[in-house]
Amino acid sequence: MIYITGDTHGNFRRFEKEYFPAGQSLCRDDYIIVCGDFGIWDETPQSNRDLDWLNNQPFTTLFIDGNHENFDLLNRFPTVKWKGGDVHQVREHILHLMRGQVFEIGGMTFFTMGGAASHDISAGILEPDDPDFLYRKQVLNRHRALYRINHISWWKEELPCDEEYETALKNLENAGWHVDCILTHCAPDSIAAQVCHPYKPDRLTGFLETVKRRCSFDYWFFGHHHDNRTIEGRFILQWEQMVEIQ
């Protein structure tokens, strides 16, 4: 069985027996997929305990990355081949489905393209080694401004690099531009414009719009917008709900 859900941000309570009783009857060949902002954020004892708890559940957890991930930490996990694509092995039974990959999972093919642009940074990105860092931070806090700190609360890797776009195009070409399901964190331009107001396009949403036009698929799941909606019949915006697709 395969279930898909939205952003968890390191809070895995939705997988507890009280909220997801079906999970207790699953096995390692059953999968829960998180559509980005999974919650690889730090290495505190509590974070490690939460990941260990999730790893000990009877199912296998898969996730794509969002924009709220610690990419310095995420990219330190070993990269291995799994079901036709590259993954980061966070735990034995917790796998990060890397960008631009095509996987065959449970008899279905999945194209994965994590990442998204953060929009809660209107006051900019602070550099910790800036001589005026503490002063600027105090001023921004006083005004309750929206800002991030490089390599502490924001990473440029939130958006794909050229190599990841090239990998995505190559793998889609090899798949004949046909997959059963697409998994992303943000959405194509035309879909994002329907769920986010005001909407700001970027390179990734534009690339996903190209995928939308060229690729044959049955369903496209995405997160990022903290809502549960279906758009145009086959684009499913996920947040807290759990959708069984198989």
Secondary structure, 3 states (H helix, E strand, C coil): CEEEECCCCCCCHHHCCCCCHHHHHCCCCCEEEEECCCCCCCCCHHHHHHHHHHHCCCCEEEEECCCCCCHHHHCCCCEEEECCEEEEEEECCEEEECCCEEEEECCEEEEEECCCCCCCCCCCEECCCCCCHHHHHHHHHHCCCCCEEECCCECHHHCCCHHHHHHHHHHHHHCCCECCEEEECCCCHHHHHHHCCCCCCCHHHHHHHHHHHHCECCEEEECCCCCCEEECCCEEECCCCCEECC
